[in-house]
Amino acid sequence: MSSVYIHIPYCHHKCTYCDFHFSVQKRSLNTILDAIIKEIDDRREYLDSKKLESIYFGGGTPSILSIKQLETIFKQLSSIYNWDKNAEITIECNPEDLNKEYVQGLKELGFNRISLGIQSLNDTVLQWMGRHHTVEQSLKSIELLQKMKIDNFSIDLIFGLPFYDSEYLLKDLKYLVNKFHPRHISAYQLTIEPKTKLHHLVQKKNLIPASDEKVAKEFLLIQEYLTKNGYIHYEVSNYAQEGFYSKHNSAYWLQKKYIGIGPSAHSYNGKERRWNIANNYIYAKNVLSGKTYSDKEDLSTKQLYNEYVYTRLRTIYGCDLKEIEHFFGKKLKEDFLRNYENYKEYFIVNNQNYCLIPNKGYLIADKIAVDFFV
Ligand SMILES: C[S@@+](CC[C@H](N)C(=O)[O-])C[C@H]1O[C@@H](n2cnc3c(N)ncnc32)[C@H](O)[C@@H]1O
């Protein structure tokens, strides 16, 4: 089984923290859609299995697209791939884009999972983030999803803000959980990315990022609350009720094959990693005129091993010694065990499966993974 990711590279506005690939100029939207339709066809041989386990529309802001535009993409996908009712079909939506007709249209197209960019339950924070929705709109959008029987929705939140008190953050989280019981919650630590407004403010010394202590405290507050309230911390930034792990993101973390369509999208077919040009104009021009629009790297065993360790240590799936030996050889298995000795106290080992302990292990998962790299 495989997965498809479609990148919709437009947003209504620029958020102060975001460095994903998008444009707020929508003049080229129809040309980009033509290119996406053509890319789906051009690359029909990229994945050996045409049976899909998940389809994910990410961005940018996919909810910028009309139901008709989304339908055109679906038609093209279904001319090449097939999927059944168990496939997870997700769209990232901004709260302000949702209304009854739109959600009905999404349901009719087959979307069975909506990921909502809520980010915060405080209007001052939302403004500081450059968001163009209010807390009231957020709450209304969740109510709408529930009213329209979208059972599987996920909420994105950002923690580790420079000025928002941890106690308020926890209060917001409790409110969301008690009122809506979302199946899935992504809690992202705010990162200050180059070329963003926040980065600029930090460089000009007009903003001091949250201290490591505040970030760690909030990570643990969120974790303690959610794990005591029926959520499984299945990846560093992701929590879900039993049976509601994101199939699509899990496919990335379990090294399954996927194709990424659209500007900046990445693909992986077990041998190479490929990424499309992160420029709307050049992407569309090259796709439509039959020129190259992606770059690729053939992955060596060492690179594949490093990626395996990095992604698996951040998840509940952990590193499996049998898998390591099978895919990467005996020497890398021995290497893994040698490194493990230095970090034993952060691991839970179950049979041959090595997982980080979520509270203290996930907190430094990236540092540990880098020390395991070859
Ligand atoms: C690229 S956005 C797209 C979804 C949607 N357009 C939105 O803005 O809500 C995906 C998620 O990544 C998270 N994100 C993006 N940049 C981030 C950053 N610098 N730090 C923390 N989280 C970030 C946000 O929570 C966001 O909802």
The ligand as an SDF file (V2000), in Angstrom:
LIG
                    3D

 27 29  0  0  0  0  0  0  0  0999 V2000
    2.0300   24.4130    7.4230 C   0  0  0  0  0  0  0  0  0  0  0  0
    0.7180   24.4290    8.5180 S   0  0  0  0  0  0  0  0  0  0  0  0
   -0.6130   24.2180    7.4000 C   0  0  0  0  0  0  0  0  0  0  0  0
   -2.0090   24.1340    7.9900 C   0  0  0  0  0  0  0  0  0  0  0  0
   -2.9120   25.3330    7.9200 C   0  0  0  0  0  0  0  0  0  0  0  0
   -2.7750   26.1350    6.7550 N   0  0  0  0  0  0  0  0  0  0  0  0
   -2.7230   26.2230    9.1310 C   0  0  0  0  0  0  0  0  0  0  0  0
   -1.9850   27.1860    9.0220 O   0  0  0  0  0  0  0  0  0  0  0  0
   -3.3290   25.9480   10.1310 O   0  0  0  0  0  0  0  0  0  0  0  0
    0.7850   22.9550    9.4520 C   0  0  0  0  0  0  0  0  0  0  0  0
    0.9960   23.1440   10.9370 C   0  0  0  0  0  0  0  0  0  0  0  0
    2.3650   23.3020   11.2180 O   0  0  0  0  0  0  0  0  0  0  0  0
    2.5070   23.9970   12.4410 C   0  0  0  0  0  0  0  0  0  0  0  0
    3.6580   24.9110   12.2900 N   0  0  0  0  0  0  0  0  0  0  0  0
    4.0810   25.5260   11.1700 C   0  0  0  0  0  0  0  0  0  0  0  0
    5.1900   26.2610   11.4150 N   0  0  0  0  0  0  0  0  0  0  0  0
    5.4950   26.0880   12.7240 C   0  0  0  0  0  0  0  0  0  0  0  0
    6.5310   26.5780   13.5880 C   0  0  0  0  0  0  0  0  0  0  0  0
    7.4900   27.3890   13.1370 N   0  0  0  0  0  0  0  0  0  0  0  0
    6.5300   26.1880   14.8800 N   0  0  0  0  0  0  0  0  0  0  0  0
    5.5680   25.3550   15.3370 C   0  0  0  0  0  0  0  0  0  0  0  0
    4.5690   24.8710   14.5720 N   0  0  0  0  0  0  0  0  0  0  0  0
    4.5170   25.2290   13.2960 C   0  0  0  0  0  0  0  0  0  0  0  0
    1.1880   24.7070   12.7180 C   0  0  0  0  0  0  0  0  0  0  0  0
    0.6120   24.2090   13.8920 O   0  0  0  0  0  0  0  0  0  0  0  0
    0.3420   24.3670   11.5070 C   0  0  0  0  0  0  0  0  0  0  0  0
   -0.9810   24.1120   11.8290 O   0  0  0  0  0  0  0  0  0  0  0  0
  1  2  1  0
  2  3  1  0
  2 10  1  0
  3  4  1  0
  4  5  1  0
  5  6  1  0
  5  7  1  0
  7  8  2  0
  7  9  1  0
 10 11  1  0
 11 12  1  0
 11 26  1  0
 12 13  1  0
 13 14  1  0
 13 24  1  0
 14 15  1  0
 14 23  1  0
 15 16  2  0
 16 17  1  0
 17 18  1  0
 17 23  2  0
 18 19  1  0
 18 20  2  0
 20 21  1  0
 21 22  2  0
 22 23  1  0
 24 25  1  0
 24 26  1  0
 26 27  1  0
M  CHG  2   2   1   9  -1
M  END
$$$$
